[in-house]
Amino acid sequence: MQSLVLSDWLRERKIPRSTADRFVLQHAEFFELTDELTHRESPEPLNGNISQAACHTSDRFENMLRSPLSRMKFVRGLADLLGLDVEYNDNDSVRLTMPPPVDEINFKDVAPNIVRVDNDGSIKPVN
């Protein structure tokens, strides 16, 4: 009996390779095994899929978000939830930007000490 190559096995069952790859990635993510697949990364969604999701979301909220102001508030809230930098202007406009990546190695955003603990365990405020 001759052993089948993976691509032959998929072809016999009419499974596209991209579908098989996607299922493997989903399985690895579910069982937290993505470090086992270092040669494969989960790709960004396709622009068409993103546009389709936006269209479905718009359809769902069309009746609720009737005014431009309510739509703007929704966009601001969504941007906050998605971790985008949001700048509010006085004239009811919003500017969205992607935040810069965090450099965890050289992270220097540290608050100054506000108290100190003495050797006897007492806590004293720091000026």
C-alpha positions in Angstrom: 0.0 0.0 0.0 1.4 3.3 -1.0 1.4 6.2 1.6 -0.4 9.4 0.6 1.3 12.7 0.7 -0.6 15.4 2.6 -1.5 17.3 -0.5 -2.9 14.2 -2.2 -5.0 13.4 0.9 -6.4 16.9 0.9 -7.1 16.7 -2.8 -8.9 13.4 -2.5 -11.2 14.9 0.1 -11.6 18.1 -1.9 -10.2 20.3 1.0 -8.4 23.4 -0.1 -4.9 23.7 1.4 -5.7 27.2 2.7 -8.7 25.8 4.6 -6.6 23.0 6.1 -4.0 25.6 7.2 -6.7 27.8 8.7 -8.1 24.9 10.7 -4.7 23.9 12.0 -4.1 27.5 13.1 -7.5 27.7 14.8 -6.8 24.3 16.5 -3.4 25.5 17.7 -4.8 28.8 19.1 -7.6 27.0 20.9 -5.2 24.6 22.6 -2.6 27.3 23.1 -0.1 25.5 20.9 0.9 28.4 18.6 4.5 28.2 19.8 4.6 24.8 18.2 3.9 26.4 14.8 6.6 29.1 14.7 6.9 28.8 11.0 3.2 29.8 10.6 1.6 32.9 11.8 -2.1 33.8 11.9 -2.4 36.3 9.1 -4.3 39.6 9.3 -7.9 39.3 8.0 -8.5 40.2 4.4 -9.7 43.7 3.6 -12.9 42.2 2.2 -13.6 40.3 5.4 -13.0 43.5 7.4 -15.3 45.5 5.1 -18.0 42.8 5.4 -17.8 42.9 9.2 -18.1 46.7 9.2 -21.2 46.4 6.9 -22.9 43.8 9.2 -22.1 46.0 12.2 -23.5 49.1 10.4 -26.7 47.2 9.5 -27.2 46.1 13.1 -26.9 49.6 14.5 -28.6 51.6 11.7 -31.9 52.0 13.6 -30.3 52.8 17.0 -27.7 55.3 15.7 -29.9 57.7 13.9 -28.0 61.0 14.3 -24.5 61.8 13.2 -23.7 62.7 16.8 -24.8 59.2 18.1 -22.7 57.6 15.3 -19.7 59.7 16.3 -20.1 58.7 19.9 -20.2 55.0 18.8 -17.1 55.4 16.7 -15.3 57.0 19.7 -16.3 54.3 22.1 -15.4 51.5 19.6 -12.0 53.1 19.0 -11.3 53.2 22.7 -12.3 49.6 23.1 -10.0 48.6 20.2 -7.0 50.3 21.7 -6.7 53.1 19.1 -5.4 56.6 20.1 -8.4 58.9 20.1 -8.1 62.7 19.9 -11.3 64.7 20.6 -11.6 68.2 19.1 -14.0 71.0 20.1 -15.9 70.9 16.8 -17.3 67.4 17.4 -14.6 65.7 15.4 -12.5 62.7 16.3 -9.0 61.7 15.0 -8.1 58.0 15.3 -4.5 56.9 15.1 -2.7 53.6 15.7 -0.7 53.8 18.9 3.1 53.2 18.6 4.3 49.8 19.6 5.3 49.3 23.2 9.0 48.7 23.6 8.8 46.3 26.6 12.6 46.1 26.9 13.2 49.9 27.3 9.9 50.6 29.1 10.5 53.8 31.2 7.0 55.0 32.1 7.4 54.8 35.9 5.7 56.9 38.4 7.8 58.6 41.1 7.8 57.2 44.6 5.1 58.8 46.8 6.0 56.9 50.0 9.0 55.3 51.5 9.2 52.3 53.9 11.7 52.8 56.7 13.7 49.9 58.2 11.2 49.8 61.1 8.4 49.2 58.7 6.8 52.6 59.1 5.6 54.4 55.9 6.6 58.1 55.3 5.4 60.3 52.5 8.1 61.5 50.0 8.2 65.1 49.1 
